[in-house]
Amino acid sequence: MVTLVNLSGQVDLSYLPSKLASDLLHALCHWCVSTSSSARDPLPVASACPGLSLQRLSLEALSKISIGLGNVNCMLALLSETSWHCLCGRLVQWLLEKRHSVQYELSLVLLCSLVSNDAVSRHVCEYHHCVVTLMMQLLSETENHLCSISRGVVAPDHHSLASVDLLRRAANILLMLSKQRCNQHHFAHYQSHLLILAASPYLYIGIPAILVDLLYQIGLE
């Protein structure tokens, strides 16, 4: 399983036989959403890495596979609708919990890749609209922390800050979701807050530009 995780960033699903790719994805999804102790308990050989379970390894493998160009469409074509519905629900649950930082970050990476597909984006809008609030909270909390660091109110602590990549993905999730009509009323509530964030001198370079695109998308409706 660890070998699969290490290789998954190089996997191109389009080159695999459809049966093999389907079996692989369904197996990873099964362990990712499973609530059994077999999935969630640390592996006995992972004493040096506490918390390393089949569930976490499956989540990491799916996250890395989803980054590959074209892999998301292959994933959604091969997975049953029920499977990716369950997967989205589990990802949102990890984002809500925030207790496990690794699962939180991997969930955000995978969700960002998945919502680039319209079907997933619509599903998240309809059943998991709290994602908009969660992404706004992440951006706002980081911006406030960076502002406090800049003013000398708190000492820099890079371990407590979300990475540039994570914030970029959070902003892109918002941008993708904003393209769905069913989500427009959620964004209307945050429009003034988004204006403040987009104009902030404290957010990392590149993030405000995505927020400007987001505001433009909201303004189209």
GIZINOR-V450712 format. One record per residue. RES is the residue in one letter. PSI is psi in whole degrees, 0 to 359 (999 if undefined). Layout:
BEGIN
RES|PSI / RES|PSI
END
This chain:
BEGIN
M|319 / V|322 / T|318 / L|317 / V|317 / N|329 / L|341 / S|333 / G|343 / Q|2 / V|131 / D|106 / L|333 / S|341 / Y|351 / L|148 / P|139 / S|324 / K|316 / L|314 / A|318 / S|314 / D|319 / L|312 / L|318 / H|323 / A|316 / L|319 / C|319 / H|310 / W|331 / C|320 / V|353 / S|142 / T|8 / S|157 / S|330 / S|326 / A|321 / R|335 / D|145 / P|143 / L|142 / P|336 / V|4 / A|36 / S|331 / A|344 / C|78 / P|138 / G|357 / L|102 / S|170 / L|324 / Q|314 / R|320 / L|321 / S|319 / L|317 / E|319 / A|314 / L|321 / S|315 / K|320 / I|320 / S|339 / I|333 / G|138 / L|122 / G|352 / N|329 / V|314 / N|322 / C|318 / M|313 / L|334 / A|327 / L|329 / L|147 / S|157 / E|321 / T|320 / S|311 / W|337 / H|313 / C|320 / L|314 / C|318 / G|320 / R|321 / L|316 / V|323 / Q|317 / W|324 / L|326 / L|322 / E|312 / K|8 / R|327 / H|103 / S|324 / V|312 / Q|323 / Y|311 / E|317 / L|323 / S|320 / L|319 / V|312 / L|318 / L|322 / C|319 / S|318 / L|320 / V|356 / S|344 / N|133 / D|321 / A|317 / V|318 / S|316 / R|319 / H|315 / V|320 / C|318 / E|321 / Y|344 / H|49 / H|351 / C|344 / V|324 / V|313 / T|317 / L|318 / M|322 / M|320 / Q|317 / L|314 / L|317 / S|315 / E|319 / T|318 / E|319 / N|320 / H|316 / L|324 / C|316 / S|322 / I|316 / S|325 / R|359 / G|14 / V|321 / V|155 / A|147 / P|132 / D|92 / H|339 / H|334 / S|358 / L|142 / A|144 / S|164 / V|317 / D|319 / L|318 / L|322 / R|319 / R|321 / A|316 / A|322 / N|326 / I|315 / L|318 / L|316 / M|318 / L|330 / S|343 / K|354 / Q|125 / R|324 / C|349 / N|359 / Q|321 / H|334 / H|321 / F|329 / A|324 / H|331 / Y|7 / Q|314 / S|324 / H|321 / L|323 / L|318 / I|315 / L|319 / A|331 / A|358 / S|134 / P|358 / Y|334 / L|151 / Y|151 / I|134 / G|329 / I|311 / P|326 / A|321 / I|321 / L|327 / V|317 / D|322 / L|315 / L|322 / Y|317 / Q|319 / I|320 / G|341 / L|334 / E|999
END
